[in-house]
Amino acid sequence: MKKQLDKNNFKLDIPPDKNLPGLPAMFDAGMIQKLLTEHFKKIGASISSCEVSYIRYKPRTNCIVVYWIKFDGKLAFGVRELPVYVKLYTKEDFSAAEEKNRIHRWADFCGIGTYKLLAEHNAILYLFPNDPVIDGLRIIENPKKIQRILYQHYEKYSEREWRISDRQFRFRIMRYKPERRAVIRFNSKAAKDAIGYKEKFSVFARIYADDSGQKVFDIHKSLYQFSLKDERFNIPEPIVYLPDRRILLMERLAGKTLVDRIKGNEIETLTSTAGAIASLHGLKLDNLPILPLTALIESAEASYEMISEIAPDLSKTAGLIHDNLFNSIERYSGHIAGFVHGDFYPGQVIIKGRRVGIIDFDRCYLGDPAADLGNFIAHIRLLRLKGKINNDDLIENVFLSAYEKSIGKKLDENRIKFWTVFGLYQLAVNPFRGLEPGWRVKTAQILRQCQSLLS
């Protein structure tokens, strides 16, 4: 989580937005904590910290700011922290959103409340699990519903043989992007009463704002079947997709992330990781979506527009990089078609023993597999810029050499450079999205990395 903002000294440090005059107030952690204090006090809990964790800003249109609330005192499921989010609207859009909220069905989780109107700022504060788009989040209200779903669809713990404890359910919010997607891990215990045996288990729920989960589930099933025949990679078993709730349930992969491994200088894990992603790249799946060239162009344009809005002094540099990508994108995105993970980086790799697990296939598509390699390297370079590692050159060389050995041929160096720049360019807005201290300097550093690769 991010450093708590000082409400007396905080300065947003972006140009004023006349369509969203309440923008600075949305980053006032002190104000948000004060607004929520009574909500938690009435259930016997006190807030210990209120911190910004994620920003999604569309200049002149809206802004979402996610706050992570930690508190003393337990709620249901053993919860000690929850996200809330504030959405800032234009004056016209706020009126429409306020009207929709009047008729929406809300969840009062443990009695902390549902939402608050901040009319003076044209904003609405939503208390988890309330999200006007991701309705499936309400599943956390009732552990018996989760228990029933698992009995019906999780063959490993069928009701004929097992008793799943609804009282032992605990959950942890792994990822939450309001009005888009949430990932929640549920932990509980199951018992075989006939033999007096008990064990702990974990499942993940990926909850969507749209119907894309069905396609992800279908692809995931195909990948899982391949993983049973290929020792080089491991895929979490998909359990079920519930279209009415837009929830995809899957098993948890045990192990440590590759991020932790390389921080601990376990460089040898890069070789098996390269073999695993190379194996995935070689798969032939009939149900993969094709990512159109326009989608890639739009991604680059979105990065340029955001950087230009929040840091006008970096606009010229961002523009030069954007133009270079635009002029090269057709050359490097066409002609080669294979499986692409779409968001491959060390945090998506789980290693246990010799098994390399790969997770999160929401963005996979048919395209140039080198996009995954470039994105991986981009994240490695970002880890170095953050001071997390200091051996990025070694990591890149070991990973790419092992990949070449796995596929039996040399990689196109210019192609890898292109996709690395493309990945870094998308990451350039991340320091602002997380409101990291010195975000403007960090964004400039990422852009300089792009320039260095292009020179």
N, C-alpha and C positions, 0 to 999 in steps of 0.2 A: 504494500500500500504506500501511498505518497505522503510526503511530509505535510502535516496539518498546516493550513494556511493561517497566517496571522491577520486577523480581520482589521487590525489597526494600521498595518504597514503594507498590506497586499496591494499590488498594482497589476492589473491584467496585462498591460503592455501590448495591446493590439489596438488598431485604429477604431474609433467610435463607430457604431453601427446605428444609423438614425432610424432604421426599421425596428431595431431591437434595443431601445434605450435602457432596458433593465438588465442588459448583459453583465455589467460589473457586479451587480447584486447576486447573480447566480453563482459566483465564486466566493461568496462570503461564508466561509465555514462556520464562523461564529453565529451568523444569523440563522443558518440551517439548524445548527445544534440547538439554539434557543427555541426554534419553532417545534422541534421534536422532543424537547425535554419533558413536557407534560404528557406526551403520548407514552413514553417509557415509564415515567414516574407512576402513572396510574396502574401499571402492572408490576410495580415493585422493582423496576430496573433503572439504573442511572447510566447515562452516556459517558464513556471514558474517552472516546475520540471520535472525531467527525472529519473524514479526509476525502479529498477528491481522488477518484481512481480512473475516471474515463470521461472524455469530452467528445461529443460529435456536433460540430458547428457547421451550419450551412448559412453563410453570410446573407443577411437581409431576409432570411426565411425562418429559421428556428435554431435553437441550440439545446442540446441535452447534456446535462452534467450529472454524472453518477457520483454519489457520496457513499463511502463505506462507513457504517456506524458500528462501533464496538461498544458493548455495554456490560455492566456488572449485573448479574441476575440472569437465570436461564429461562428460555421460552420452551415451547414444545420442540421435540426432536433434539433437545440439548443445545439449541442454537444460542450462540453468544455474540454473533455479529450478523448484520444484514445490510444489503444495499438499499438505498433509496435513490430516486432520480428526480431532477427538476427539469421540466421542459419549458423553454421560453418561446413564446409565439409573437407574431406581429399582432397588432391590436385587433385586426379583422379575424385572423385565425383563432385568436384566443376566445372570442365570443362563440365561434362554432364548436371549439373543443369543450368549452364549459357546458354547452347544451348537450353534447354527446355524453359527457360524464354524468349528467343528471339521470340518464336512462340506462347507463351501463350497470352490469352486475359486478359488484366488488366483493373482495374477500377481506374480512377483518381478522387477520391472523393473530391469534392469542389476545385479541382486544387492543392492539396498538393503533388501530385506525386504518383508513383506506387511502384517502388523498386529501390534499389541502389546496384551496385556491389562493394564489398570491396575486390578487387582482391588480394591486398597485404596480406590479412588474409585468403583467400579462403572462404569468407563469403558473404552472401547476406542479405541485410536489406529490409524487406517487410513492406510497409506502409498500415495500415488497410484501406479498407477491403480486401486487396490483400493477398491471401493465395493460393498457387499453387494446393492445394488439396481440400479445402473447397470452391468450386465455388459459393455455395449458398449465401455466405456472400455479394455478389454483389447486393442482393435485396435492400440494404440500399441506393443504388444510386438513386432510383426513388420511392418516396412515393406513386405515383399513382399506381404502381404495387402492393404495399401492400394493398392499398385501394381496388383495383380490386379483389384481392384474398379474402379479407374479405367479400366483397359483394357476391362473388360466393359461399363461403363455411361457413360463420359464420351466421347461421340462426337467431341468436339473433338480428343482425343488417342487415337484408336483405335490398336490395336496394329499394324494394317496399315501405318500411315504413320509412327507415332511410337515412340520408345523413351523411356519414363519412367524416370528414374534413382531406384532405390530407395536408393542410397547417399547421394544428395543430399537425402533427405527431412529436413525440420526441422519441428518443431511448436511452437506457442505456445498456451497455455491462456488463452482470452479470458474465459471465464466458467465458474465451477463452483459449483453449489449441490448439495452432497452429497445423494444419494438422490432427486434430482429431475431435474437436467439439467446437461449440460456442453457448452460450445462450444469447439471446438479448430480452430485454423487450421493447415493443412498447406501447407508450401512445398516445391517441388522444381523440377527442370529437366526439360525434354523436348527431344528432338533428332530431326530428320529426317535420318537418316544419308545418304539418297540425295542430298541437296543440301547437306549439311554445315551445316544451320541449327539453332540452339539458342535456346530461350527459357525464361524463368522463369514459373511459374504458382503460383497459390494457390487452395485450396479450403477451405471450411469444413465441419466435421462437427458437426452438432447431435445429441447423444446423449441419449436419453431413458430415464427410469426406467419408463415405461409405454408403451402403444401409441398415444399421442396424436400421435406423429410422422407416422403415416400420414395423418391428417386434415389436419395442417399441410401436408404435402407436396402433397396434392390441391388445397388452397386456393392454395398457392404457385404451382402450375402454372397455375391459372386466372388469377391475378394477373399472372404473367409474360406470358401471351398478351395480356392487356389492355395491358401496358406496351409491347409491340411496336408498338401502334397509337396510343399516346398519348405525345406528346413531353414532357408535363409531369412524368412520373415514370418512374423506372427501378427495376426489381426484379431482384435477383440470380437468375440462372438456376438452377432446381432440377435437380440431376443425377439423383439416385435416392434412394429410401427402401428400406432393407434391414430388413424386418420382423423377421428372425431376430436381428439385432443391435440393432434400434431406433435406427438411424443414418440421419440425413438429410444427404446431401451436396449442397452448392450452391457456385456460383461466388462469388468475392469481388468486391465492388464497390470500384473504386478511387476515391480522393478523400479529402477532409477532412470530419470531422463538423461538423454545424452548430454544435456547442458551440465548436469551435475558431474557426469563422467569426465567431460573434457576440462571442467574446472579443477578436477582432481588429477589432471594430467594422465588420464587413462586413454592415451592416444590410440591404442590398439583397437578400441571400440569403433573407431572411424572406418576401419577396414571392413568389419562385418556390416556396419551401417551402409556403406557404399554398395556392398553386395546385395543387401536387402532392397534398396531403392532401385538398383539396376534390374533386379528380378521383377519388381513391380512394373518397371518401365517396359519390360518385355511382354507383358500380358496383353491378350487380345480380348477385350470386352465389347460385346455388342450394344450394351446399354449406356455407353459413355456419351455425355453431351459434347457437342463440338463448340468450342469457345470461338465466337466470331472475332475477326480482326478489330471490329468497331469497339468491342468490349475492352480490349487492351488499350486502344487509343483513348477511350473514355477514362480509363484508370490513370493514364499519364496526365491527361488534361485536368482531372480532378485534383491531382497532387499539385500541379502548377497553379491552379486557381486558388487552392487553399493557402499555399505558401505566399502567393502574391497578396492575399487578403490579410493574413496575420502578421506577415513580416515583409512589408513592401521593399525594404532595403535589400532583401534577398531575391526580389522578383527577377532582376536581370539574369542572375546566375541560374535560377530555376528555369527561366525561359530558354536559355541556351541549351541546357540539358534536355529539356522537353523537345526542342526542335531536332536535336540529334537523335533522340529516341524515335520521334515521329518519322524522320527520314529513313530510319533503318528497320523499323518494326515489320514492314512487309517482307523484307529480305530474310529476317531471322525467325519469323513466326509461321512462315509457310513451308510447304514441301515435306517437312518431317512431321509425321503423325504417329503418336504413341500415347501410352497412358501417362498422364500428368497428375500428380497429387494435388497441385494447385496452391498449397500453403506449406511446403516442406521446409522445416527448419529443425534445429536440435531439440526444441521443446516438444516436437511431435514424435519423438523417438523414445521408446521405453525399452531398456535393456535389462534382462535378467539372465545371468549365466551367459550362454552362447546364443540365446534367442534374442533377436531384434524385433521389437514390436513397433508398429507404425499405427498412429491413430489419426482421427479427424479427416474424413474424406468428403466434407461438405462441398469443397471447391474443385474436386477432381474433374478432369475433362480430357478430351482428345486433342492433343497438340504436340508441341515440341518438348520432349522430356528435359532438354537442357534448361528449361525454365525452372525446374525444381532445383537443379544444381546451382544456378545463379542465385536463386532465392536463399538457398542454404548458405552460400558464401556471404551473401549480403548480411545475413543475421550473425555470422561469425565476426564480420567486420564491425557490426554494431556492438557486439559483446566486447570487442577490444576498445572501441571508443568509450564504452561505459566503464572501462577499467576492470572488467570481469576476467579477462584473459590477456596474455601478452605474447602468445605464440600462434597468432592467427595465420601467419605464413606457413608454418609447419602443418597446422590443421588442414588448411586448404590443399597443400601439396599431397599429404597422405590420403585425404578423402578422394581427390580427383584421380590420383594414380591408381588407387584401389578400384575406383569406378571403371577406369579404362581397362584394367586387368579383367574385371568382371565381364565387360562387353566385348573384349578382345580386339579393341581398336582405339586409335587416338581420338581425342575430342577436338573439336574445332575451337581454338583458343578465342577467336573473335566472337564466336557465338556465346561462349561462356561469359565473356566480358559484357556483352550486350545484356544478357539476362541478369547479371550481377548488378549492373547499373539500374536496370529496370526495377529490380527488387529493392535496392537502396533508395531509389526515388520514391517508392511507395512508403518506405519507412521514414522518410524525412519529416513527415508530419506527426510521427508518433510521440516525440518529446512534448509537443503541444497537447496532443490528445490525452496524455497522462499528466499534463501540467507539471512536468519535471522541473526542478530548479535549474535555471539556466537553459531553458528549452530552446531559446533563440540561438544561442551559441552552439548547442548540440545539432540543431538543424543545419546550421552553416557548416559544421564539420562533416556531416553526412553528404552535403552537396559538394564539398571539396573532394570527398572520396570519389564521387561520381565523375567529377572533372578529371581527377588523376587517372581513372580508368579509361576515360575517353581520349586523353591526350596522346 
